[in-house]
C-alpha cells in the first residue's frame, strides 16, 4: 500500500493513582491520520482539520510529525506525508496530542514491508507526544496503542491490565481549556515521603482489584494524594463534580490526565450514566457547559481503517 488511514481513541491518563504510568482508552472521540508513503525520506504534515486546526505543521513541532520522523530514521529512504483529522480537543485531559502521534504511527507502520514492533511504536509515540507536553510519558499513548487499562513503563513494552466485566467509566469534559504545560507546572515542589507510600498502596490495591475482579479492592485503592490536590484548584467546580460522582456510587473519581476533564469508575453502565448527568450539572453550577462520555474501561485501541 502507498496510503493508509488509522484511528486512535481518546484516553484517560494517570487514572488517579498512576501518575504518568497508568491509563485507559475511551470509546467515542479520537483522531484520524491519513499517511502516504514517499521516497527520499523526510516527513510533511500537509493538512490539519477538525476540532483543532491551528497546530504546527513543521514536523518536529507536531506530535504526529515528530513520531513519524523517528520512524523514518529507522527506515532510511522512506518518507511520509500525513493529514490529521482531529476529534479530540487539546487541553481537555483526553490525550488529544498523543492521539495524533499514535494514529499517524499505526497508519505509517501498516505501509512498511517490515513493520516495527510494539515497544518501538510505543517509544516513537512517546517521542511524538513530547512535542506538545514537553516531556516523555506513556500513560496516554500506551492505552491508545493497546486498548483497555495499561501500565506504561518508561522503557520496554506497555502491559495491559485485565479488568472486571462491567467496569465502566464516565468522563465529563467542561468547556474550558487547561494547557498541559500549565497543569504540569502545578506539580513543582517537594512531596512528603508518606504521601508516596499512601499513593503506592493505592496503586497496588487498584491493580490487585482489577486482576482479581474485586470491585471493593478497586474502591479502596482509587485515590490520589499526590497530583489531584495540586491540580484541583485549576479546575472550576472540581470539588462539586467529584462529590456528585461519589454521591452516585462511584468506585472513585479524579482528574483525567492534566485536566480539566473529570472521570469516575463504576461497576455498571447504569451508575455511570446517572453520574454523568449529575457531574455535568455540577459544572453548570459554576457556569461551565460540559460534554459527557460513557465508555467501558476495556475500550479498544488504535486501528487501521
C-alpha angles and dihedrals in degrees: 000000000000095000136034138173125212137182126215119192129227116261145196116239128207094009088219099282101041108066110194092346109065129057144144136210125249130216118234119026122059147134127265124208127195110200129189122195115232136184128248099035129264133105130247128189101210103175141010120192139161134052091346119035104153098084131127115277095194102106096227091053097045119079093224092042094050092048091051091048087060092049092048090055089059092053107044113211094022119110136176142215116201136193119194128208106192118211098164123072115233117241090029101111091242100107097261095158094044094050093062091053093048096045091050094048094048091050094045093046089056088060096057123097087217107032117206120248129254097264090053093047089049093051092047091048091052090050090052095047090052088068087074105028099038094232140061116255130146107205091106103033095046097060090041089057098042105023125225126044112337138184107224111203123195090244135014130031121328117246124227116222120213114233133199118271110262096027102147134185129210117197123189116197114197119210091253131104121227111180115225094231091054091047092051092046089062089066096063117118139055126314128206116249089229090061091055089053092050091047093048090050090052092050091050093049094047094049092045089051091051094049094046094038091237112150092189091060091048090053091050092052100041101103139107118207096161111048109016096061091056097044100040093083090059092062117070111230095005094140092052092047094050091046090052090054094048092046087058091056102265118174084223142324135212146141118305109234110309092343161202090154115084123209138188136190125228135183091232140030091238093061091047092052092051091048093048092063092046093048092049089050089052090056090048088056087067091044098260124129115218143195122222125217122189116194141158110248089232090065121158122263133223120321141181110251 
